């Protein structure tokens, strides 16, 4: 598949080595009111679980960029 799904994202985040930097660019473009845009397979819930859920890795720094901070869902702040 050309698109990343919730399981793919969770698996990738779980194998990030400690002391790594993770960058998610233009986070405001992925979702509109917690619904995935276009044919994206990562859900809002899946993203939250991957970055801060029970199985989320620790020991790394996550950066999220946006050109429109007003569009960021409060759950991501």
C-alpha positions as CSV (number, residue, x, y, z in Angstrom):
1,X,0.0,0.0,0.0
2,X,1.2,3.5,-0.8
3,X,-0.3,4.8,2.5
4,X,0.7,4.3,6.1
5,X,-1.9,2.8,8.4
6,X,-2.3,2.9,12.1
7,X,-0.5,-0.4,12.6
8,X,2.4,0.7,10.4
9,X,2.8,3.9,12.3
10,X,2.6,2.2,15.7
11,X,5.2,-0.4,14.6
12,X,7.5,2.3,13.2
13,X,7.3,4.4,16.4
14,X,7.9,1.4,18.5
15,X,11.3,0.7,16.9
16,X,12.6,4.3,17.0
17,X,16.0,4.1,18.9
18,X,16.3,6.0,22.1
19,X,17.6,9.5,21.9
20,X,16.2,9.9,18.4
21,X,14.5,13.0,17.0
22,X,11.2,12.4,15.2
23,X,9.7,15.0,12.8
24,X,6.1,15.1,11.6
25,X,5.8,17.9,9.2
26,X,2.6,19.9,8.4
27,X,0.6,18.1,11.0
28,X,-2.4,20.4,10.4
29,X,-2.8,18.9,6.9
30,X,-3.4,15.3,7.9
31,X,-6.8,15.6,9.6
32,X,-9.9,17.8,9.4
33,X,-11.8,17.7,12.6
34,X,-10.2,14.3,13.6
35,X,-11.2,12.7,10.2
36,X,-8.5,11.6,7.9
37,X,-8.2,13.6,4.7
38,X,-8.4,11.9,1.3
39,X,-7.2,8.3,1.3
40,X,-5.0,8.5,4.4
41,X,-5.2,5.3,6.5
42,X,-3.8,6.7,9.7
43,X,-6.6,7.7,12.0
44,X,-6.5,10.5,14.6
45,X,-6.8,8.0,17.4
46,X,-4.0,5.9,15.8
47,X,-1.7,8.9,15.7
48,X,-2.4,9.8,19.3
49,X,-1.8,6.1,20.4
50,X,1.4,6.0,18.3
51,X,2.9,9.1,19.9
52,X,1.6,8.8,23.5
53,X,-0.2,5.5,23.9
54,X,0.6,2.6,26.1
55,X,2.9,1.1,23.6
56,X,4.6,4.4,22.6
57,X,8.3,4.4,22.8
58,X,10.2,6.6,25.3
59,X,13.5,8.3,25.2
60,X,13.0,10.3,22.0
61,X,11.9,13.8,21.1
62,X,9.0,14.4,18.8
63,X,8.6,17.6,16.7
64,X,5.5,18.5,14.8
65,X,5.4,21.4,12.4
66,X,2.6,23.5,11.1
67,X,2.0,26.7,9.2
68,X,-1.4,27.0,10.9
69,X,-1.3,26.5,14.6
70,X,-4.9,27.5,15.0
71,X,-5.9,24.3,13.1
72,X,-4.1,22.0,15.5
73,X,-6.4,19.8,17.5
74,X,-6.0,20.5,21.3
75,X,-5.3,16.8,21.8
76,X,-2.0,17.2,19.9
77,X,-0.8,20.2,21.8
